[in-house]
Amino acid sequence: MLGELLPKRFAQRLCELHFDNKPMRQYTPAQLAAINQTLKNWPLPARNTEGYATAEVTLGGVDTDELSSTTMESRRVPGLYFIGEVVDVTGHLGGHNFQWAWASAHAAGLVV
């Protein structure tokens, strides 16, 4: 099952190290819940970056004056929302674009 959702070799190694490699029907509900918790809480630490030379910045996008600042809804088209890099918001390097993507998605998600 994991091989359908993750790269196959990764899924195989994951099962070798942490889970029994057996058909889904052979797992109990408690075992599946434990596997679910293990996968949900799997740490993915960042080890390094490629540095400033390959950092990216985008410009342009939907004008913020055209959007509600609290819901990210279009002022021109009710029910249409814009978030993340599609919006004309520029910040310094260092994760600000991720923060903006998450914050704008959160604001829109609270409405929809």
Buried (B, 14 or more C-beta within 10 A) or exposed (E): EBBEEEEEEEBBEBBEEEBEEEEEEEBEEEEEEEBEEEBEEEEEEEEEEEEEEEEEEEEEBBEEEBBBEEBBBBEEEEEEBBBBBBBBBEEEEEEEBEEBBEBBBEBBEEEE
